Amino acid sequence: MPPASGFVIRVLDAAEAVARSDELADILLDCVAGGASVSFMADMTRPEALAFWGKVAEGVASGGRTLIVAESAGRLVGTVQVVATGIPNQPHRSDVSKMLVRREARGQGIGLALLEAAERASLAAGMWLMVLDTVDDSDGMRLYERGGWSRVGAVPDFALWPDGRLCPTVYYYKDLRPATPATAPAAISVRAAREADLPGILAIVNDAILNTTAVWDETPTTLEARAAWLSAKREGGWPVLVAEDASGGVAGFASFGDWRAWPGYRHTVENSIYVRADLRGRGIGPALLSPLLGEAARMGKRVMVAGIESRNEASRRLHARHGFREVGALREVGYKFGRWLDLIFMQKSL
């Protein structure tokens, strides 16, 4: 997204950071006075703010920090920093620090423009994984979610508001690596499921039961049970999609249904996506999820939910790359293969 009209987003070097430290201090003081929880308290003084920006300039000079600003008519109105971790086993990771926009300049797209500039700067420096924290249920949180960041979890009473009240902090991350090009077989096609697909669907489901934590069951199912499942889906008006390979076999399947049974949840659905073991990582998942989202939108649904075992990184990446965001986790609510399982929830507004 380009910067908001009338604003320029650019990087400051160390010398200019020092030269413009008064303007940077004005931004920080304005945000703290407006109640932002950004490490400082309400009684913060200008000398404190200037000292902070002096340390930032030192970090810029050392090469471990990138300082990005938003400028309007020659005046700085916003800023954000990209900070290298400096940790030997985390050369690929950076932190987003001090996303600040003056109060009178908010609501014009400056925050998102700064965030996207920070992402570009991090990626250009070889740091493709970014992490940040922000106050829960805040404008910052909503900004990062609009920017496609994934929520990890919240820490209650982590910090203080400038007035001394405790506030929770939420951690987010974003993987900046481009999506791996799909390598699905050229002859793959996605269509509605048929009764003839049931043996292939059964084989995929039983493999997931016996060898993965995608299904929290330990007993293989039967062809009769799968036939009843398909019949119930059709009676309920729910789509069941199949990815068919060149030989006519089932490469994967996907569906969705009610998230919860109460009428108040009727606009929300939960998906399920399964790919044959020998074809995972070949683009079958994206080939199924994209039309599945289209079906949900066509039916007038508002939100799609995915419940994913926390160690299923492939599924989490698949959903994140289709615009899902992580919204919470249930700890140790499942048990399989001799260990407790956590359930991650991701959602996408349609």
C-alpha positions as CSV (number, residue, x, y, z in Angstrom):
1,M,0.0,0.0,0.0
2,P,1.5,3.4,-0.9
3,P,1.7,6.1,1.8
4,A,-1.3,8.1,2.5
5,S,-1.7,11.2,0.2
6,G,0.5,14.0,1.3
7,F,2.9,11.8,3.4
8,V,6.3,10.5,2.6
9,I,7.6,7.3,4.3
10,R,11.4,7.1,4.4
11,V,14.4,5.9,6.5
12,L,16.5,8.2,8.6
13,D,20.2,7.7,9.1
14,A,21.9,8.2,12.4
15,A,22.9,11.8,11.7
16,E,19.4,12.9,10.7
17,A,18.0,11.0,13.7
18,V,20.1,13.2,15.9
19,A,19.3,16.4,14.0
20,R,15.6,15.7,14.2
21,S,15.5,14.4,17.7
22,D,13.2,17.2,18.9
23,E,10.5,16.2,16.3
24,L,10.9,12.6,17.3
25,A,10.6,13.5,20.9
26,D,7.4,15.5,20.1
27,I,5.9,12.3,18.6
28,L,6.7,10.2,21.6
29,L,5.5,12.7,24.1
30,D,2.3,13.2,22.2
31,C,1.6,9.4,22.1
32,V,2.3,9.0,25.8
33,A,0.1,12.0,26.6
34,G,-2.6,10.3,24.6
35,G,-2.5,7.2,26.8
36,A,-0.3,4.9,24.6
37,S,1.5,2.1,26.5
38,V,4.9,2.4,24.9
39,S,7.3,1.8,27.9
40,F,6.9,5.3,29.4
41,M,4.7,6.8,32.1
42,A,2.5,9.9,32.1
43,D,5.1,12.0,33.9
44,M,7.7,11.5,31.1
45,T,9.8,14.6,30.5
46,R,11.3,16.0,27.3
47,P,14.9,15.2,28.5
48,E,13.8,11.5,28.9
49,A,12.3,11.5,25.4
50,L,15.5,13.1,23.9
51,A,17.6,10.6,25.7
52,F,15.6,7.7,24.3
53,W,16.0,9.0,20.7
54,G,19.7,9.5,21.4
55,K,20.0,5.8,22.1
56,V,17.9,4.9,19.0
57,A,20.4,7.0,16.9
58,E,23.2,5.0,18.4
59,G,21.5,1.8,17.4
60,V,21.0,3.1,13.9
61,A,24.7,4.0,13.7
62,S,25.7,0.5,14.8
63,G,23.6,-1.1,12.1
64,G,21.3,-3.0,14.4
65,R,18.3,-0.7,14.1
66,T,16.4,0.8,11.2
67,L,14.5,4.0,11.9
68,I,11.6,4.7,9.5
69,V,9.5,7.9,9.6
70,A,6.4,9.5,8.1
71,E,6.9,13.1,7.1
72,S,4.2,15.6,6.1
73,A,5.1,19.1,4.7
74,G,8.6,18.7,6.2
75,R,7.4,17.7,9.7
76,L,7.7,14.2,11.2
77,V,4.3,12.8,12.2
78,G,5.0,9.1,12.7
79,T,7.8,6.6,13.2
80,V,8.6,2.9,13.6
81,Q,11.8,0.9,14.1
82,V,13.1,-2.5,12.9
83,V,15.4,-4.0,15.4
84,A,17.7,-7.0,14.7
85,T,17.8,-9.4,17.5
86,G,21.6,-9.7,17.6
87,I,21.2,-13.3,18.8
88,P,23.4,-15.8,17.0
89,N,20.7,-18.4,16.4
90,Q,18.1,-15.9,15.3
91,P,19.7,-14.1,12.4
92,H,16.5,-14.4,10.4
93,R,14.3,-12.5,13.0
94,S,13.6,-8.9,13.8
95,D,11.4,-7.0,16.2
96,V,9.0,-4.1,15.4
97,S,9.5,-1.4,18.0
98,K,7.8,1.9,18.8
99,M,5.1,2.2,16.2
100,L,4.1,5.9,16.9
101,V,1.8,8.2,15.0
102,R,0.8,11.7,16.3
103,R,-2.8,11.9,17.3
104,E,-3.8,14.5,14.7
105,A,-2.3,12.4,11.9
106,R,-4.1,9.1,12.7
107,G,-6.8,7.6,10.6
108,Q,-5.0,8.4,7.3
109,G,-3.2,5.1,6.6
110,I,0.1,6.3,8.0
111,G,0.4,3.4,10.5
112,L,-0.1,0.8,7.8
113,A,2.3,2.5,5.5
114,L,4.9,2.5,8.2
115,L,4.3,-1.1,9.0
116,E,4.7,-2.1,5.4
117,A,7.9,-0.1,5.1
118,A,9.2,-1.9,8.2
119,E,8.4,-5.3,6.6
120,R,10.3,-4.3,3.4
121,A,13.3,-3.1,5.4
122,S,13.4,-6.3,7.5
123,L,13.1,-8.5,4.4
124,A,15.8,-6.5,2.6
125,A,18.1,-7.2,5.5
126,G,17.5,-10.9,5.3
127,M,15.2,-11.0,8.4
128,W,12.0,-12.7,7.2
129,L,10.4,-13.4,10.6
130,M,9.1,-10.4,12.5
131,V,7.8,-10.3,16.0
132,L,6.0,-7.5,18.0
133,D,3.9,-7.0,21.0
134,T,1.1,-4.5,21.6
135,V,-1.7,-3.8,24.1
136,D,-4.7,-6.2,23.7
137,D,-7.9,-4.7,22.2
138,S,-6.1,-1.6,21.0
139,D,-5.8,0.4,17.8
140,G,-2.3,-1.1,17.4
141,M,-3.7,-4.6,17.6
142,R,-6.3,-3.8,14.9
143,L,-3.6,-2.3,12.7
144,Y,-1.4,-5.4,12.9
145,E,-4.3,-7.7,12.2
146,R,-5.2,-5.6,9.1
147,G,-1.6,-6.0,8.1
148,G,-1.9,-9.7,8.1
149,W,0.0,-10.4,11.3
150,S,-0.8,-13.6,13.3
151,R,-1.7,-13.5,17.0
152,V,0.3,-15.8,19.2
153,G,-1.2,-15.1,22.6
154,A,-1.7,-12.7,25.4
155,V,0.1,-12.1,28.7
156,P,-2.2,-10.6,31.4
157,D,-0.9,-7.6,33.4
158,F,2.3,-7.4,31.4
159,A,2.8,-3.7,31.5
160,L,1.3,-0.4,32.7
161,W,-0.7,2.2,31.0
162,P,0.8,5.7,31.4
163,D,-1.6,6.3,34.3
164,G,-0.3,3.3,36.2
165,R,-3.1,0.8,35.5
166,L,-2.1,-2.7,34.5
167,C,-2.6,-3.7,30.9
168,P,-2.3,-7.0,28.9
169,T,0.2,-7.5,26.1
170,V,-0.4,-9.5,22.9
171,Y,2.3,-11.0,20.8
172,Y,2.2,-11.2,17.0
173,Y,4.4,-12.5,14.3
174,K,4.6,-12.3,10.5
175,D,6.5,-14.6,8.1
176,L,7.6,-12.5,5.2
177,R,8.8,-15.3,3.0
178,P,6.9,-15.5,-0.3
179,A,4.5,-18.4,-0.5
180,T,6.1,-21.4,-2.1
181,P,4.8,-21.7,-5.7
182,A,2.2,-24.5,-5.9
183,T,3.7,-27.7,-7.4
184,A,0.4,-29.6,-7.6
185,P,0.2,-32.0,-10.5
186,A,-0.8,-30.1,-13.7
187,A,-3.8,-32.4,-14.1
188,I,-5.2,-31.8,-10.6
189,S,-8.9,-30.6,-10.6
190,V,-11.2,-29.6,-7.8
191,R,-14.9,-30.6,-8.0
192,A,-17.8,-31.7,-5.9
193,A,-17.4,-35.1,-4.1
194,R,-19.1,-38.2,-5.5
195,E,-20.0,-41.5,-3.9
196,A,-17.2,-43.1,-6.0
197,D,-14.7,-40.9,-4.1
198,L,-15.6,-42.4,-0.7
199,P,-12.9,-45.1,-0.7
200,G,-10.2,-42.5,-1.4
201,I,-11.6,-40.1,1.3
202,L,-11.7,-43.0,3.7
203,A,-8.0,-43.8,3.1
204,I,-7.0,-40.2,3.7
205,V,-9.1,-40.0,6.9
206,N,-7.7,-43.2,8.3
207,D,-4.2,-42.2,7.6
208,A,-4.8,-39.0,9.5
209,I,-6.3,-40.9,12.4
210,L,-3.5,-43.4,12.6
211,N,-0.5,-41.2,11.8
212,T,-1.2,-37.5,12.6
213,T,-2.9,-35.2,15.1
214,A,-5.1,-33.6,12.5
215,V,-7.9,-35.8,13.8
216,W,-8.2,-36.4,17.5
217,D,-9.4,-40.0,17.2
218,E,-7.4,-43.2,17.4
219,T,-9.9,-45.7,15.9
220,P,-10.1,-46.0,12.1
221,T,-13.4,-45.3,10.6
222,T,-15.4,-47.3,8.1
223,L,-16.8,-46.8,4.5
224,E,-20.3,-46.8,5.9
225,A,-19.5,-44.0,8.3
226,R,-18.0,-42.0,5.5
227,A,-21.0,-42.5,3.4
228,A,-23.2,-41.3,6.2
229,W,-21.0,-38.3,6.6
230,L,-21.3,-37.4,2.9
231,S,-25.0,-37.8,3.0
232,A,-25.3,-35.6,6.1
233,K,-23.2,-32.9,4.5
234,R,-25.5,-32.9,1.4
235,E,-28.7,-32.9,3.5
236,G,-27.3,-29.9,5.4
237,G,-26.4,-28.0,2.2
238,W,-22.7,-28.1,3.0
239,P,-20.1,-28.4,0.2
240,V,-17.7,-31.3,0.0
241,L,-14.8,-30.6,-2.5
242,V,-12.4,-33.2,-3.8
243,A,-9.1,-32.6,-5.5
244,E,-8.8,-35.3,-8.2
245,D,-5.4,-36.4,-9.6
246,A,-4.6,-37.4,-13.2
247,S,-5.7,-41.0,-12.6
248,G,-9.0,-40.0,-11.1
249,G,-7.9,-40.7,-7.5
250,V,-8.7,-38.5,-4.5
251,A,-5.7,-36.3,-3.8
252,G,-7.4,-34.4,-1.0
253,F,-10.8,-33.2,0.2
254,A,-12.3,-30.3,2.1
255,S,-15.6,-29.2,3.6
256,F,-17.2,-26.9,6.2
257,G,-20.2,-26.9,8.4
258,D,-21.7,-25.2,11.4
259,W,-19.1,-24.0,13.9
260,R,-21.6,-24.4,16.7
261,A,-25.2,-25.6,16.7
262,W,-26.9,-22.6,18.3
263,P,-28.8,-20.3,15.9
264,G,-26.7,-17.3,16.9
265,Y,-23.7,-18.9,15.3
266,R,-25.4,-19.5,11.9
267,H,-23.2,-17.0,10.1
268,T,-19.9,-18.8,11.1
269,V,-18.6,-22.1,9.7
270,E,-15.6,-24.3,10.5
271,N,-13.5,-26.0,7.8
272,S,-11.7,-29.3,7.5
273,I,-9.0,-29.9,4.8
274,Y,-7.2,-33.2,4.3
275,V,-4.5,-34.0,1.7
276,R,-3.2,-37.5,0.8
277,A,0.1,-38.2,2.5
278,D,2.2,-38.6,-0.6
279,L,1.0,-35.3,-2.1
280,R,1.4,-33.0,0.9
281,G,3.4,-29.9,0.1
282,R,2.4,-30.0,-3.5
283,G,-0.2,-27.2,-3.5
284,I,-3.3,-29.4,-2.9
285,G,-4.2,-27.5,0.3
286,P,-4.4,-24.1,-1.4
287,A,-6.2,-25.6,-4.4
288,L,-9.0,-26.8,-2.0
289,L,-9.1,-23.9,0.5
290,S,-9.5,-21.1,-2.1
291,P,-12.7,-22.5,-3.6
292,L,-13.9,-23.5,-0.2
293,L,-13.8,-19.8,0.9
294,G,-15.6,-18.9,-2.3
295,E,-18.4,-21.4,-1.4
296,A,-18.8,-20.0,2.1
297,A,-19.0,-16.4,0.7
298,R,-21.5,-17.5,-1.9
299,M,-23.7,-18.9,0.9
300,G,-23.6,-15.6,2.8
301,K,-21.4,-16.8,5.6
302,R,-19.5,-14.1,7.5
303,V,-16.6,-15.9,9.2
304,M,-14.7,-19.2,8.6
305,V,-12.9,-20.8,11.6
306,A,-10.2,-23.4,11.5
307,G,-9.3,-25.5,14.6
308,I,-5.7,-26.7,14.2
309,E,-3.4,-28.7,16.5
310,S,-0.7,-26.3,17.6
311,R,2.2,-28.3,16.1
312,N,0.6,-28.5,12.7
313,E,2.7,-25.7,11.2
314,A,1.8,-26.6,7.6
315,S,-1.9,-26.0,8.3
316,R,-1.2,-22.8,10.2
317,R,0.9,-21.5,7.3
318,L,-1.7,-22.5,4.7
319,H,-4.5,-20.7,6.6
320,A,-2.3,-17.6,7.3
321,R,-1.5,-17.3,3.6
322,H,-5.2,-17.2,2.8
323,G,-5.8,-14.4,5.3
324,F,-6.7,-16.3,8.4
325,R,-5.4,-14.9,11.7
326,E,-4.8,-16.7,15.0
327,V,-7.2,-15.6,17.6
328,G,-6.6,-17.9,20.6
329,A,-5.5,-21.2,21.9
330,L,-6.9,-23.9,24.2
331,R,-4.2,-25.6,26.1
332,E,-4.0,-29.4,26.7
333,V,-7.6,-30.0,25.6
334,G,-6.8,-33.1,23.6
335,Y,-4.7,-36.3,24.1
336,K,-3.2,-38.6,21.5
337,F,0.0,-40.5,21.0
338,G,0.8,-40.3,24.7
339,R,0.8,-36.5,24.9
340,W,-1.5,-33.5,25.5
341,L,-2.5,-31.5,22.6
342,D,-3.2,-27.7,22.2
343,L,-5.9,-26.4,19.9
344,I,-5.2,-23.2,18.0
345,F,-8.1,-21.2,16.5
346,M,-7.7,-19.2,13.3
347,Q,-10.5,-17.2,11.6
348,K,-11.1,-15.2,8.4
349,S,-13.8,-12.7,7.7
350,L,-15.4,-13.4,4.4
